[in-house]
Every structure is written in structure tokens, then in C-alpha cells.
Amino acid sequence: MAYRVELSTSAGRELRKLRKRIQPKLMKGIGERISALAENPRPFGVEKVEGYDDLWRVRSGDYRIVYTVEDDVLLVVVVKIGHRREVYRGL
């Protein structure tokens, strides 16, 4: 069964900013990783964010997609998207 994928308000804002700053190829990779979470919210290579029980992160090049999974309602909420050196600030 497929999960529904939603972007938090702040993640949507970050994604719009990234579109202006990074190459289309990188943006496409990030979009594909987010879409793939609908089929498998915990793919190979995914890791929990250290210090948080409910946050996961998946890599897309130098960028990270941080999200939560609500298995009871089949929902993935992307909470933050950003460069690996910045994405964990302010979680």
C-alpha cells in the first residue's frame, strides 16, 4: 500500500529556494527521492537522525531530505530539505 507524501510549509519553502540555486539534474534527483518515499518510506540507505526517535533522513547527493513516517495513517511528512552542512540546524 502506498503512503501519502506531504511537504511541511517550511520544507516547501526550502524546495522553492533550492530550485533557483541548484542544477536541474540535482533538483530532479531530490524530487525523485521524495516521490519514492510513497512506495517505500524506509529505503536502503535511510538512517534515523541522531538524537530524534521519529526523524529519518535520506541522501540525494550533497542534499538531505529529513522526514517523519506515520505508519498508522500511511503518511510521510517531509520536514526539512537542504544541504548536508545546513539541514540539521534548527531541527
PDB file of N, CA, C and O in Angstrom:
ATOM      1  N   MET A   1       0.835  -1.172   0.000  1.00  0.00           N
ATOM      2  CA  MET A   1       0.000   0.000   0.000  1.00  0.00           C
ATOM      3  C   MET A   1       0.892   1.253   0.000  1.00  0.00           C
ATOM      4  O   MET A   1       1.886   1.305   0.725  1.00  0.00           O
ATOM      5  N   ALA A   2       0.547   2.230  -0.790  1.00  0.00           N
ATOM      6  CA  ALA A   2       1.369   3.437  -0.926  1.00  0.00           C
ATOM      7  C   ALA A   2       1.069   4.448   0.180  1.00  0.00           C
ATOM      8  O   ALA A   2      -0.070   4.603   0.620  1.00  0.00           O
ATOM      9  N   TYR A   3       2.104   5.110   0.600  1.00  0.00           N
ATOM     10  CA  TYR A   3       1.991   6.184   1.576  1.00  0.00           C
ATOM     11  C   TYR A   3       1.693   7.493   0.849  1.00  0.00           C
ATOM     12  O   TYR A   3       2.028   7.656  -0.325  1.00  0.00           O
ATOM     13  N   ARG A   4       1.069   8.406   1.551  1.00  0.00           N
ATOM     14  CA  ARG A   4       0.872   9.753   1.032  1.00  0.00           C
ATOM     15  C   ARG A   4       2.072  10.585   1.478  1.00  0.00           C
ATOM     16  O   ARG A   4       2.479  10.496   2.636  1.00  0.00           O
ATOM     17  N   VAL A   5       2.639  11.382   0.597  1.00  0.00           N
ATOM     18  CA  VAL A   5       3.797  12.213   0.924  1.00  0.00           C
ATOM     19  C   VAL A   5       3.363  13.672   0.924  1.00  0.00           C
ATOM     20  O   VAL A   5       2.793  14.161  -0.051  1.00  0.00           O
ATOM     21  N   GLU A   6       3.640  14.364   2.030  1.00  0.00           N
ATOM     22  CA  GLU A   6       3.320  15.784   2.145  1.00  0.00           C
ATOM     23  C   GLU A   6       4.575  16.546   2.521  1.00  0.00           C
ATOM     24  O   GLU A   6       5.469  16.010   3.176  1.00  0.00           O
ATOM     25  N   LEU A   7       4.635  17.791   2.104  1.00  0.00           N
ATOM     26  CA  LEU A   7       5.724  18.681   2.493  1.00  0.00           C
ATOM     27  C   LEU A   7       5.206  19.626   3.559  1.00  0.00           C
ATOM     28  O   LEU A   7       4.113  20.176   3.426  1.00  0.00           O
ATOM     29  N   SER A   8       5.984  19.819   4.620  1.00  0.00           N
ATOM     30  CA  SER A   8       5.622  20.842   5.592  1.00  0.00           C
ATOM     31  C   SER A   8       5.754  22.197   4.907  1.00  0.00           C
ATOM     32  O   SER A   8       6.378  22.301   3.851  1.00  0.00           O
ATOM     33  N   THR A   9       5.179  23.222   5.494  1.00  0.00           N
ATOM     34  CA  THR A   9       5.264  24.564   4.916  1.00  0.00           C
ATOM     35  C   THR A   9       6.710  24.989   4.738  1.00  0.00           C
ATOM     36  O   THR A   9       7.081  25.525   3.693  1.00  0.00           O
ATOM     37  N   SER A  10       7.529  24.750   5.760  1.00  0.00           N
ATOM     38  CA  SER A  10       8.938  25.164   5.674  1.00  0.00           C
ATOM     39  C   SER A  10       9.703  24.342   4.637  1.00  0.00           C
ATOM     40  O   SER A  10      10.574  24.878   3.952  1.00  0.00           O
ATOM     41  N   ALA A  11       9.395  23.057   4.512  1.00  0.00           N
ATOM     42  CA  ALA A  11      10.075  22.222   3.508  1.00  0.00           C
ATOM     43  C   ALA A  11       9.697  22.667   2.097  1.00  0.00           C
ATOM     44  O   ALA A  11      10.542  22.665   1.201  1.00  0.00           O
ATOM     45  N   GLY A  12       8.450  23.044   1.893  1.00  0.00           N
ATOM     46  CA  GLY A  12       8.024  23.552   0.593  1.00  0.00           C
ATOM     47  C   GLY A  12       8.748  24.837   0.234  1.00  0.00           C
ATOM     48  O   GLY A  12       9.151  25.038  -0.912  1.00  0.00           O
ATOM     49  N   ARG A  13       8.909  25.702   1.225  1.00  0.00           N
ATOM     50  CA  ARG A  13       9.637  26.957   1.024  1.00  0.00           C
ATOM     51  C   ARG A  13      11.097  26.676   0.667  1.00  0.00           C
ATOM     52  O   ARG A  13      11.647  27.296  -0.243  1.00  0.00           O
ATOM     53  N   GLU A  14      11.720  25.743   1.383  1.00  0.00           N
ATOM     54  CA  GLU A  14      13.116  25.380   1.121  1.00  0.00           C
ATOM     55  C   GLU A  14      13.276  24.790  -0.279  1.00  0.00           C
ATOM     56  O   GLU A  14      14.259  25.064  -0.967  1.00  0.00           O
ATOM     57  N   LEU A  15      12.308  23.985  -0.692  1.00  0.00           N
ATOM     58  CA  LEU A  15      12.358  23.371  -2.018  1.00  0.00           C
ATOM     59  C   LEU A  15      12.275  24.438  -3.117  1.00  0.00           C
ATOM     60  O   LEU A  15      12.995  24.361  -4.113  1.00  0.00           O
ATOM     61  N   ARG A  16      11.399  25.430  -2.934  1.00  0.00           N
ATOM     62  CA  ARG A  16      11.297  26.517  -3.914  1.00  0.00           C
ATOM     63  C   ARG A  16      12.599  27.310  -3.994  1.00  0.00           C
ATOM     64  O   ARG A  16      13.015  27.697  -5.086  1.00  0.00           O
ATOM     65  N   LYS A  17      13.243  27.558  -2.863  1.00  0.00           N
ATOM     66  CA  LYS A  17      14.525  28.273  -2.858  1.00  0.00           C
ATOM     67  C   LYS A  17      15.608  27.453  -3.560  1.00  0.00           C
ATOM     68  O   LYS A  17      16.426  27.999  -4.299  1.00  0.00           O
ATOM     69  N   LEU A  18      15.607  26.146  -3.324  1.00  0.00           N
ATOM     70  CA  LEU A  18      16.609  25.280  -3.951  1.00  0.00           C
ATOM     71  C   LEU A  18      16.484  25.275  -5.468  1.00  0.00           C
ATOM     72  O   LEU A  18      17.488  25.229  -6.180  1.00  0.00           O
ATOM     73  N   ARG A  19      15.250  25.323  -5.961  1.00  0.00           N
ATOM     74  CA  ARG A  19      15.036  25.314  -7.417  1.00  0.00           C
ATOM     75  C   ARG A  19      15.807  26.422  -8.106  1.00  0.00           C
ATOM     76  O   ARG A  19      16.280  26.252  -9.230  1.00  0.00           O
ATOM     77  N   LYS A  20      15.936  27.560  -7.431  1.00  0.00           N
ATOM     78  CA  LYS A  20      16.624  28.713  -8.016  1.00  0.00           C
ATOM     79  C   LYS A  20      18.142  28.585  -7.925  1.00  0.00           C
ATOM     80  O   LYS A  20      18.862  29.202  -8.710  1.00  0.00           O
ATOM     81  N   ARG A  21      18.634  27.789  -6.971  1.00  0.00           N
ATOM     82  CA  ARG A  21      20.064  27.757  -6.687  1.00  0.00           C
ATOM     83  C   ARG A  21      20.813  26.563  -7.244  1.00  0.00           C
ATOM     84  O   ARG A  21      22.018  26.662  -7.476  1.00  0.00           O
ATOM     85  N   ILE A  22      20.152  25.440  -7.468  1.00  0.00           N
ATOM     86  CA  ILE A  22      20.897  24.242  -7.864  1.00  0.00           C
ATOM     87  C   ILE A  22      20.553  23.818  -9.288  1.00  0.00           C
ATOM     88  O   ILE A  22      19.561  24.263  -9.865  1.00  0.00           O
ATOM     89  N   GLN A  23      21.382  22.960  -9.828  1.00  0.00           N
ATOM     90  CA  GLN A  23      21.214  22.485 -11.202  1.00  0.00           C
ATOM     91  C   GLN A  23      19.944  21.643 -11.329  1.00  0.00           C
ATOM     92  O   GLN A  23      19.548  20.956 -10.387  1.00  0.00           O
ATOM     93  N   PRO A  24      19.314  21.702 -12.496  1.00  0.00           N
ATOM     94  CA  PRO A  24      18.093  20.913 -12.706  1.00  0.00           C
ATOM     95  C   PRO A  24      18.291  19.415 -12.448  1.00  0.00           C
ATOM     96  O   PRO A  24      17.378  18.750 -11.960  1.00  0.00           O
ATOM     97  N   LYS A  25      19.459  18.887 -12.767  1.00  0.00           N
ATOM     98  CA  LYS A  25      19.724  17.460 -12.553  1.00  0.00           C
ATOM     99  C   LYS A  25      19.654  17.113 -11.061  1.00  0.00           C
ATOM    100  O   LYS A  25      19.088  16.086 -10.688  1.00  0.00           O
ATOM    101  N   LEU A  26      20.227  17.967 -10.214  1.00  0.00           N
ATOM    102  CA  LEU A  26      20.164  17.740  -8.767  1.00  0.00           C
ATOM    103  C   LEU A  26      18.735  17.879  -8.262  1.00  0.00           C
ATOM    104  O   LEU A  26      18.291  17.102  -7.417  1.00  0.00           O
ATOM    105  N   MET A  27      18.019  18.864  -8.777  1.00  0.00           N
ATOM    106  CA  MET A  27      16.637  19.082  -8.365  1.00  0.00           C
ATOM    107  C   MET A  27      15.777  17.881  -8.739  1.00  0.00           C
ATOM    108  O   MET A  27      14.904  17.475  -7.972  1.00  0.00           O
ATOM    109  N   LYS A  28      16.025  17.314  -9.915  1.00  0.00           N
ATOM    110  CA  LYS A  28      15.282  16.136 -10.352  1.00  0.00           C
ATOM    111  C   LYS A  28      15.542  14.962  -9.406  1.00  0.00           C
ATOM    112  O   LYS A  28      14.615  14.230  -9.059  1.00  0.00           O
ATOM    113  N   GLY A  29      16.796  14.782  -8.989  1.00  0.00           N
ATOM    114  CA  GLY A  29      17.141  13.709  -8.059  1.00  0.00           C
ATOM    115  C   GLY A  29      16.434  13.855  -6.725  1.00  0.00           C
ATOM    116  O   GLY A  29      15.957  12.872  -6.157  1.00  0.00           O
ATOM    117  N   ILE A  30      16.366  15.081  -6.226  1.00  0.00           N
ATOM    118  CA  ILE A  30      15.668  15.331  -4.960  1.00  0.00           C
ATOM    119  C   ILE A  30      14.183  15.013  -5.121  1.00  0.00           C
ATOM    120  O   ILE A  30      13.585  14.375  -4.255  1.00  0.00           O
ATOM    121  N   GLY A  31      13.594  15.453  -6.219  1.00  0.00           N
ATOM    122  CA  GLY A  31      12.177  15.168  -6.476  1.00  0.00           C
ATOM    123  C   GLY A  31      11.891  13.680  -6.579  1.00  0.00           C
ATOM    124  O   GLY A  31      10.874  13.200  -6.078  1.00  0.00           O
ATOM    125  N   GLU A  32      12.785  12.954  -7.227  1.00  0.00           N
ATOM    126  CA  GLU A  32      12.611  11.505  -7.356  1.00  0.00           C
ATOM    127  C   GLU A  32      12.708  10.812  -6.007  1.00  0.00           C
ATOM    128  O   GLU A  32      11.953   9.879  -5.733  1.00  0.00           O
ATOM    129  N   ARG A  33      13.633  11.261  -5.160  1.00  0.00           N
ATOM    130  CA  ARG A  33      13.780  10.657  -3.825  1.00  0.00           C
ATOM    131  C   ARG A  33      12.526  10.898  -2.989  1.00  0.00           C
ATOM    132  O   ARG A  33      12.068  10.005  -2.277  1.00  0.00           O
ATOM    133  N   ILE A  34      11.977  12.101  -3.076  1.00  0.00           N
ATOM    134  CA  ILE A  34      10.757  12.410  -2.324  1.00  0.00           C
ATOM    135  C   ILE A  34       9.603  11.552  -2.832  1.00  0.00           C
ATOM    136  O   ILE A  34       8.852  10.994  -2.033  1.00  0.00           O
ATOM    137  N   SER A  35       9.454  11.441  -4.138  1.00  0.00           N
ATOM    138  CA  SER A  35       8.375  10.625  -4.718  1.00  0.00           C
ATOM    139  C   SER A  35       8.511   9.154  -4.342  1.00  0.00           C
ATOM    140  O   SER A  35       7.511   8.477  -4.102  1.00  0.00           O
ATOM    141  N   ALA A  36       9.741   8.660  -4.290  1.00  0.00           N
ATOM    142  CA  ALA A  36       9.984   7.249  -3.965  1.00  0.00           C
ATOM    143  C   ALA A  36       9.581   6.913  -2.532  1.00  0.00           C
ATOM    144  O   ALA A  36       9.322   5.750  -2.221  1.00  0.00           O
ATOM    145  N   LEU A  37       9.527   7.910  -1.663  1.00  0.00           N
ATOM    146  CA  LEU A  37       9.127   7.662  -0.274  1.00  0.00           C
ATOM    147  C   LEU A  37       7.691   7.163  -0.181  1.00  0.00           C
ATOM    148  O   LEU A  37       7.328   6.524   0.806  1.00  0.00           O
ATOM    149  N   ALA A  38       6.870   7.441  -1.183  1.00  0.00           N
ATOM    150  CA  ALA A  38       5.486   6.973  -1.181  1.00  0.00           C
ATOM    151  C   ALA A  38       5.420   5.450  -1.254  1.00  0.00           C
ATOM    152  O   ALA A  38       4.553   4.835  -0.631  1.00  0.00           O
ATOM    153  N   GLU A  39       6.317   4.848  -1.999  1.00  0.00           N
ATOM    154  CA  GLU A  39       6.334   3.390  -2.133  1.00  0.00           C
ATOM    155  C   GLU A  39       7.090   2.706  -1.008  1.00  0.00           C
ATOM    156  O   GLU A  39       6.696   1.632  -0.553  1.00  0.00           O
ATOM    157  N   ASN A  40       8.170   3.319  -0.561  1.00  0.00           N
ATOM    158  CA  ASN A  40       8.992   2.728   0.493  1.00  0.00           C
ATOM    159  C   ASN A  40       9.564   3.846   1.361  1.00  0.00           C
ATOM    160  O   ASN A  40      10.584   4.438   1.009  1.00  0.00           O
ATOM    161  N   PRO A  41       8.920   4.143   2.492  1.00  0.00           N
ATOM    162  CA  PRO A  41       9.381   5.252   3.322  1.00  0.00           C
ATOM    163  C   PRO A  41      10.696   4.982   4.065  1.00  0.00           C
ATOM    164  O   PRO A  41      11.291   5.897   4.634  1.00  0.00           O
ATOM    165  N   ARG A  42      11.134   3.748   4.055  1.00  0.00           N
ATOM    166  CA  ARG A  42      12.414   3.417   4.698  1.00  0.00           C
ATOM    167  C   ARG A  42      13.283   2.613   3.726  1.00  0.00           C
ATOM    168  O   ARG A  42      13.531   1.427   3.942  1.00  0.00           O
ATOM    169  N   PRO A  43      13.744   3.270   2.650  1.00  0.00           N
ATOM    170  CA  PRO A  43      14.536   2.559   1.637  1.00  0.00           C
ATOM    171  C   PRO A  43      15.923   2.207   2.152  1.00  0.00           C
ATOM    172  O   PRO A  43      16.342   2.680   3.208  1.00  0.00           O
ATOM    173  N   PHE A  44      16.629   1.373   1.398  1.00  0.00           N
ATOM    174  CA  PHE A  44      18.003   1.026   1.733  1.00  0.00           C
ATOM    175  C   PHE A  44      18.827   2.305   1.804  1.00  0.00           C
ATOM    176  O   PHE A  44      18.727   3.162   0.926  1.00  0.00           O
ATOM    177  N   GLY A  45      19.632   2.431   2.837  1.00  0.00           N
ATOM    178  CA  GLY A  45      20.487   3.604   2.991  1.00  0.00           C
ATOM    179  C   GLY A  45      19.883   4.709   3.834  1.00  0.00           C
ATOM    180  O   GLY A  45      20.563   5.683   4.158  1.00  0.00           O
ATOM    181  N   VAL A  46      18.611   4.571   4.195  1.00  0.00           N
ATOM    182  CA  VAL A  46      17.986   5.585   5.043  1.00  0.00           C
ATOM    183  C   VAL A  46      18.510   5.429   6.465  1.00  0.00           C
ATOM    184  O   VAL A  46      18.802   4.315   6.902  1.00  0.00           O
ATOM    185  N   GLU A  47      18.630   6.528   7.182  1.00  0.00           N
ATOM    186  CA  GLU A  47      19.093   6.472   8.567  1.00  0.00           C
ATOM    187  C   GLU A  47      18.226   7.363   9.433  1.00  0.00           C
ATOM    188  O   GLU A  47      17.664   8.355   8.970  1.00  0.00           O
ATOM    189  N   LYS A  48      18.128   6.987  10.705  1.00  0.00           N
ATOM    190  CA  LYS A  48      17.456   7.860  11.662  1.00  0.00           C
ATOM    191  C   LYS A  48      18.352   9.049  11.941  1.00  0.00           C
ATOM    192  O   LYS A  48      19.578   8.929  11.935  1.00  0.00           O
ATOM    193  N   VAL A  49      17.740  10.196  12.187  1.00  0.00           N
ATOM    194  CA  VAL A  49      18.507  11.384  12.552  1.00  0.00           C
ATOM    195  C   VAL A  49      18.917  11.212  14.008  1.00  0.00           C
ATOM    196  O   VAL A  49      18.077  10.965  14.873  1.00  0.00           O
ATOM    197  N   GLU A  50      20.202  11.342  14.270  1.00  0.00           N
ATOM    198  CA  GLU A  50      20.745  11.138  15.608  1.00  0.00           C
ATOM    199  C   GLU A  50      20.100  12.103  16.599  1.00  0.00           C
ATOM    200  O   GLU A  50      20.035  13.309  16.362  1.00  0.00           O
ATOM    201  N   GLY A  51      19.627  11.551  17.709  1.00  0.00           N
ATOM    202  CA  GLY A  51      19.016  12.360  18.753  1.00  0.00           C
ATOM    203  C   GLY A  51      17.508  12.511  18.625  1.00  0.00           C
ATOM    204  O   GLY A  51      16.879  13.140  19.476  1.00  0.00           O
ATOM    205  N   TYR A  52      16.918  11.945  17.580  1.00  0.00           N
ATOM    206  CA  TYR A  52      15.473  12.030  17.356  1.00  0.00           C
ATOM    207  C   TYR A  52      14.928  10.629  17.107  1.00  0.00           C
ATOM    208  O   TYR A  52      15.494   9.862  16.328  1.00  0.00           O
ATOM    209  N   ASP A  53      13.827  10.304  17.772  1.00  0.00           N
ATOM    210  CA  ASP A  53      13.231   8.977  17.595  1.00  0.00           C
ATOM    211  C   ASP A  53      12.375   8.880  16.342  1.00  0.00           C
ATOM    212  O   ASP A  53      12.224   7.799  15.772  1.00  0.00           O
ATOM    213  N   ASP A  54      11.816  10.002  15.912  1.00  0.00           N
ATOM    214  CA  ASP A  54      10.829   9.952  14.836  1.00  0.00           C
ATOM    215  C   ASP A  54      11.278  10.596  13.526  1.00  0.00           C
ATOM    216  O   ASP A  54      10.470  10.721  12.605  1.00  0.00           O
ATOM    217  N   LEU A  55      12.536  11.007  13.417  1.00  0.00           N
ATOM    218  CA  LEU A  55      13.017  11.641  12.189  1.00  0.00           C
ATOM    219  C   LEU A  55      13.956  10.721  11.421  1.00  0.00           C
ATOM    220  O   LEU A  55      14.833  10.080  12.000  1.00  0.00           O
ATOM    221  N   TRP A  56      13.756  10.670  10.122  1.00  0.00           N
ATOM    222  CA  TRP A  56      14.579   9.879   9.219  1.00  0.00           C
ATOM    223  C   TRP A  56      15.209  10.818   8.209  1.00  0.00           C
ATOM    224  O   TRP A  56      14.713  11.921   7.979  1.00  0.00           O
ATOM    225  N   ARG A  57      16.313  10.375   7.604  1.00  0.00           N
ATOM    226  CA  ARG A  57      16.924  11.184   6.554  1.00  0.00           C
ATOM    227  C   ARG A  57      17.372  10.290   5.420  1.00  0.00           C
ATOM    228  O   ARG A  57      17.840   9.170   5.624  1.00  0.00           O
ATOM    229  N   VAL A  58      17.215  10.818   4.222  1.00  0.00           N
ATOM    230  CA  VAL A  58      17.661  10.122   3.028  1.00  0.00           C
ATOM    231  C   VAL A  58      18.547  11.094   2.250  1.00  0.00           C
ATOM    232  O   VAL A  58      18.295  12.299   2.224  1.00  0.00           O
ATOM    233  N   ARG A  59      19.580  10.552   1.622  1.00  0.00           N
ATOM    234  CA  ARG A  59      20.548  11.372   0.892  1.00  0.00           C
ATOM    235  C   ARG A  59      20.164  11.499  -0.574  1.00  0.00           C
ATOM    236  O   ARG A  59      19.599  10.587  -1.177  1.00  0.00           O
ATOM    237  N   SER A  60      20.488  12.653  -1.120  1.00  0.00           N
ATOM    238  CA  SER A  60      20.403  12.877  -2.562  1.00  0.00           C
ATOM    239  C   SER A  60      21.594  13.758  -2.909  1.00  0.00           C
ATOM    240  O   SER A  60      21.494  14.985  -2.912  1.00  0.00           O
ATOM    241  N   GLY A  61      22.715  13.122  -3.200  1.00  0.00           N
ATOM    242  CA  GLY A  61      23.959  13.865  -3.427  1.00  0.00           C
ATOM    243  C   GLY A  61      24.403  14.535  -2.140  1.00  0.00           C
ATOM    244  O   GLY A  61      24.504  13.883  -1.101  1.00  0.00           O
ATOM    245  N   ASP A  62      24.668  15.830  -2.200  1.00  0.00           N
ATOM    246  CA  ASP A  62      25.064  16.587  -1.008  1.00  0.00           C
ATOM    247  C   ASP A  62      23.863  17.120  -0.240  1.00  0.00           C
ATOM    248  O   ASP A  62      24.029  17.858   0.731  1.00  0.00           O
ATOM    249  N   TYR A  63      22.670  16.759  -0.658  1.00  0.00           N
ATOM    250  CA  TYR A  63      21.456  17.261  -0.025  1.00  0.00           C
ATOM    251  C   TYR A  63      20.790  16.162   0.791  1.00  0.00           C
ATOM    252  O   TYR A  63      20.937  14.974   0.503  1.00  0.00           O
ATOM    253  N   ARG A  64      20.056  16.584   1.816  1.00  0.00           N
ATOM    254  CA  ARG A  64      19.373  15.655   2.702  1.00  0.00           C
ATOM    255  C   ARG A  64      17.891  15.995   2.750  1.00  0.00           C
ATOM    256  O   ARG A  64      17.496  17.160   2.715  1.00  0.00           O
ATOM    257  N   ILE A  65      17.091  14.952   2.831  1.00  0.00           N
ATOM    258  CA  ILE A  65      15.652  15.091   2.977  1.00  0.00           C
ATOM    259  C   ILE A  65      15.316  14.486   4.337  1.00  0.00           C
ATOM    260  O   ILE A  65      15.502  13.288   4.548  1.00  0.00           O
ATOM    261  N   VAL A  66      14.826  15.302   5.248  1.00  0.00           N
ATOM    262  CA  VAL A  66      14.503  14.860   6.607  1.00  0.00           C
ATOM    263  C   VAL A  66      12.982  14.749   6.700  1.00  0.00           C
ATOM    264  O   VAL A  66      12.257  15.658   6.295  1.00  0.00           O
ATOM    265  N   TYR A  67      12.508  13.624   7.239  1.00  0.00           N
ATOM    266  CA  TYR A  67      11.067  13.386   7.241  1.00  0.00           C
ATOM    267  C   TYR A  67      10.641  12.507   8.409  1.00  0.00           C
ATOM    268  O   TYR A  67      11.466  11.872   9.068  1.00  0.00           O
ATOM    269  N   THR A  68       9.332  12.486   8.648  1.00  0.00           N
ATOM    270  CA  THR A  68       8.732  11.598   9.639  1.00  0.00           C
ATOM    271  C   THR A  68       7.826  10.615   8.897  1.00  0.00           C
ATOM    272  O   THR A  68       7.354  10.891   7.794  1.00  0.00           O
ATOM    273  N   VAL A  69       7.597   9.471   9.524  1.00  0.00           N
ATOM    274  CA  VAL A  69       6.711   8.458   8.947  1.00  0.00           C
ATOM    275  C   VAL A  69       5.626   8.153   9.972  1.00  0.00           C
ATOM    276  O   VAL A  69       5.913   7.833  11.125  1.00  0.00           O
ATOM    277  N   GLU A  70       4.379   8.256   9.533  1.00  0.00           N
ATOM    278  CA  GLU A  70       3.245   7.899  10.381  1.00  0.00           C
ATOM    279  C   GLU A  70       2.607   6.653   9.769  1.00  0.00           C
ATOM    280  O   GLU A  70       1.763   6.741   8.877  1.00  0.00           O
ATOM    281  N   ASP A  71       3.034   5.487  10.271  1.00  0.00           N
ATOM    282  CA  ASP A  71       2.593   4.218   9.690  1.00  0.00           C
ATOM    283  C   ASP A  71       1.100   3.963   9.870  1.00  0.00           C
ATOM    284  O   ASP A  71       0.475   3.338   9.013  1.00  0.00           O
ATOM    285  N   ASP A  72       0.523   4.437  10.967  1.00  0.00           N
ATOM    286  CA  ASP A  72      -0.886   4.164  11.229  1.00  0.00           C
ATOM    287  C   ASP A  72      -1.818   4.837  10.220  1.00  0.00           C
ATOM    288  O   ASP A  72      -2.920   4.344   9.978  1.00  0.00           O
ATOM    289  N   VAL A  73      -1.390   5.955   9.631  1.00  0.00           N
ATOM    290  CA  VAL A  73      -2.220   6.642   8.633  1.00  0.00           C
ATOM    291  C   VAL A  73      -1.556   6.671   7.251  1.00  0.00           C
ATOM    292  O   VAL A  73      -2.022   7.373   6.354  1.00  0.00           O
ATOM    293  N   LEU A  74      -0.466   5.905   7.081  1.00  0.00           N
ATOM    294  CA  LEU A  74       0.268   5.810   5.811  1.00  0.00           C
ATOM    295  C   LEU A  74       0.635   7.196   5.272  1.00  0.00           C
ATOM    296  O   LEU A  74       0.275   7.566   4.154  1.00  0.00           O
ATOM    297  N   LEU A  75       1.364   7.949   6.102  1.00  0.00           N
ATOM    298  CA  LEU A  75       1.728   9.318   5.756  1.00  0.00           C
ATOM    299  C   LEU A  75       3.213   9.557   5.986  1.00  0.00           C
ATOM    300  O   LEU A  75       3.757   9.175   7.022  1.00  0.00           O
ATOM    301  N   VAL A  76       3.865  10.189   5.016  1.00  0.00           N
ATOM    302  CA  VAL A  76       5.251  10.641   5.136  1.00  0.00           C
ATOM    303  C   VAL A  76       5.208  12.162   5.061  1.00  0.00           C
ATOM    304  O   VAL A  76       4.670  12.723   4.106  1.00  0.00           O
ATOM    305  N   VAL A  77       5.772  12.830   6.066  1.00  0.00           N
ATOM    306  CA  VAL A  77       5.813  14.291   6.073  1.00  0.00           C
ATOM    307  C   VAL A  77       7.268  14.733   5.986  1.00  0.00           C
ATOM    308  O   VAL A  77       8.057  14.484   6.898  1.00  0.00           O
ATOM    309  N   VAL A  78       7.617  15.389   4.885  1.00  0.00           N
ATOM    310  CA  VAL A  78       8.963  15.932   4.710  1.00  0.00           C
ATOM    311  C   VAL A  78       9.022  17.223   5.513  1.00  0.00           C
ATOM    312  O   VAL A  78       8.264  18.158   5.256  1.00  0.00           O
ATOM    313  N   VAL A  79       9.936  17.270   6.500  1.00  0.00           N
ATOM    314  CA  VAL A  79      10.002  18.436   7.377  1.00  0.00           C
ATOM    315  C   VAL A  79      11.127  19.393   7.026  1.00  0.00           C
ATOM    316  O   VAL A  79      11.061  20.575   7.364  1.00  0.00           O
ATOM    317  N   LYS A  80      12.161  18.897   6.351  1.00  0.00           N
ATOM    318  CA  LYS A  80      13.278  19.774   6.010  1.00  0.00           C
ATOM    319  C   LYS A  80      14.040  19.211   4.819  1.00  0.00           C
ATOM    320  O   LYS A  80      14.208  17.998   4.690  1.00  0.00           O
ATOM    321  N   ILE A  81      14.501  20.112   3.949  1.00  0.00           N
ATOM    322  CA  ILE A  81      15.312  19.753   2.788  1.00  0.00           C
ATOM    323  C   ILE A  81      16.438  20.765   2.723  1.00  0.00           C
ATOM    324  O   ILE A  81      16.201  21.971   2.796  1.00  0.00           O
ATOM    325  N   GLY A  82      17.664  20.279   2.584  1.00  0.00           N
ATOM    326  CA  GLY A  82      18.761  21.234   2.482  1.00  0.00           C
ATOM    327  C   GLY A  82      20.103  20.572   2.295  1.00  0.00           C
ATOM    328  O   GLY A  82      20.219  19.347   2.265  1.00  0.00           O
ATOM    329  N   HIS A  83      21.122  21.414   2.167  1.00  0.00           N
ATOM    330  CA  HIS A  83      22.494  20.940   2.017  1.00  0.00           C
ATOM    331  C   HIS A  83      22.911  20.230   3.297  1.00  0.00           C
ATOM    332  O   HIS A  83      22.464  20.590   4.386  1.00  0.00           O
ATOM    333  N   ARG A  84      23.752  19.240   3.168  1.00  0.00           N
ATOM    334  CA  ARG A  84      24.138  18.401   4.312  1.00  0.00           C
ATOM    335  C   ARG A  84      24.753  19.184   5.459  1.00  0.00           C
ATOM    336  O   ARG A  84      24.609  18.774   6.611  1.00  0.00           O
ATOM    337  N   ARG A  85      25.428  20.288   5.195  1.00  0.00           N
ATOM    338  CA  ARG A  85      26.051  21.034   6.292  1.00  0.00           C
ATOM    339  C   ARG A  85      25.070  21.962   7.000  1.00  0.00           C
ATOM    340  O   ARG A  85      25.374  22.474   8.077  1.00  0.00           O
ATOM    341  N   GLU A  86      23.884  22.187   6.403  1.00  0.00           N
ATOM    342  CA  GLU A  86      22.926  23.126   6.980  1.00  0.00           C
ATOM    343  C   GLU A  86      21.627  22.490   7.455  1.00  0.00           C
ATOM    344  O   GLU A  86      20.943  23.057   8.307  1.00  0.00           O
ATOM    345  N   VAL A  87      21.281  21.346   6.929  1.00  0.00           N
ATOM    346  CA  VAL A  87      19.936  20.811   7.115  1.00  0.00           C
ATOM    347  C   VAL A  87      19.617  20.445   8.569  1.00  0.00           C
ATOM    348  O   VAL A  87      18.452  20.480   8.965  1.00  0.00           O
ATOM    349  N   TYR A  88      20.612  20.101   9.356  1.00  0.00           N
ATOM    350  CA  TYR A  88      20.338  19.644  10.721  1.00  0.00           C
ATOM    351  C   TYR A  88      20.234  20.791  11.721  1.00  0.00           C
ATOM    352  O   TYR A  88      19.835  20.580  12.867  1.00  0.00           O
ATOM    353  N   ARG A  89      20.588  21.994  11.299  1.00  0.00           N
ATOM    354  CA  ARG A  89      20.476  23.158  12.193  1.00  0.00           C
ATOM    355  C   ARG A  89      19.011  23.492  12.414  1.00  0.00           C
ATOM    356  O   ARG A  89      18.225  23.559  11.470  1.00  0.00           O
ATOM    357  N   GLY A  90      18.664  23.696  13.651  1.00  0.00           N
ATOM    358  CA  GLY A  90      17.314  24.127  13.983  1.00  0.00           C
ATOM    359  C   GLY A  90      16.245  23.059  13.894  1.00  0.00           C
ATOM    360  O   GLY A  90      15.064  23.385  13.776  1.00  0.00           O
ATOM    361  N   LEU A  91      16.623  21.798  13.946  1.00  0.00           N
ATOM    362  CA  LEU A  91      15.609  20.733  13.913  1.00  0.00           C
ATOM    363  C   LEU A  91      14.835  20.682  15.196  1.00  0.00           C
ATOM    364  O   LEU A  91      13.941  19.849  15.345  1.00  0.00           O
TER     365      LEU A  91
END
